[in-house]
């Protein structure tokens, strides 16, 4: 795909540690919120029969032998085994989910930008930032070494794999999701969990795999409209005092004055902001109104 210039990660407010420590989690499919993640349909067909089907071969009039029936039955009975094997294989990898779009705006606090920009997606804010209490990290494309960022394909059909596909370790099911998820505009990075730079073992038995990021490649931070004021100030302090984040822009989102939308305000380390005077939401131009008292006085004088 044509690589966008930046990618967004929606996180909860306790993920401030990403900025402090410079590590981000890659999650195995089994720990994601969609049970269909990397869960392809394993079919009994082998490459030869797939080729025959695609060529239009007439199976209805084929005279199947005892050997054909035995071959078919054995492959069908192996489906459960191969599903288990692919689950083991896929969970050796971690996924980092990001959002991006060709309609991303580079200056959201001063430009009127597309509704297709994930930053304006209210569902993403609600689902992944704890109801707008978290924030967005915007990364340049090279924020992690030795990675390829791939766009998700949204489909009404689950991906299908053969037993031979599983034996060869195909990874395309990592990049297919159900059509109903298309609002996320997701891109992904996958990495072997064994390559993690840091592993954290939790008391509940779960394991967290963390990978080092280049903090210098963080382009911006955008806080949610419901984020705690103290947390916003904590984020500001990190962004404005960490030399690695010297090129990071700080935005605060606010509820739009009129529509079901968010407005964004930028802040600088020296205290400058384009936020609205007295804290009132800005509208692009105030309407001209007739003073009713003037009308009353006009008719009274006449």
Secondary structure as UniProt FT lines:
FT   STRAND          6..11
FT   HELIX           13..16
FT   HELIX           17..21
FT   STRAND          23..27
FT   HELIX           29..31
FT   TURN            35..38
FT   STRAND          41..42
FT   HELIX           47..54
FT   TURN            55..56
FT   TURN            60..61
FT   HELIX           66..77
FT   HELIX           79..90
FT   TURN            91..92
FT   STRAND          93..99
FT   TURN            102..103
FT   TURN            108..110
FT   TURN            115..116
FT   HELIX           118..120
FT   HELIX           122..128
FT   TURN            129..133
FT   STRAND          135..140
FT   TURN            141..142
FT   TURN            145..146
FT   STRAND          150..151
FT   STRAND          153..155
FT   STRAND          160..161
FT   HELIX           163..168
FT   HELIX           172..175
FT   STRAND          176..178
FT   HELIX           179..184
FT   STRAND          186..192
FT   HELIX           193..195
FT   STRAND          198..201
FT   TURN            203..204
FT   STRAND          207..212
FT   HELIX           215..217
FT   STRAND          218..223
FT   TURN            225..226
FT   HELIX           229..241
FT   HELIX           243..245
FT   TURN            246..247
FT   STRAND          249..255
FT   STRAND          262..267
FT   TURN            269..270
FT   HELIX           277..279
FT   HELIX           292..301
//
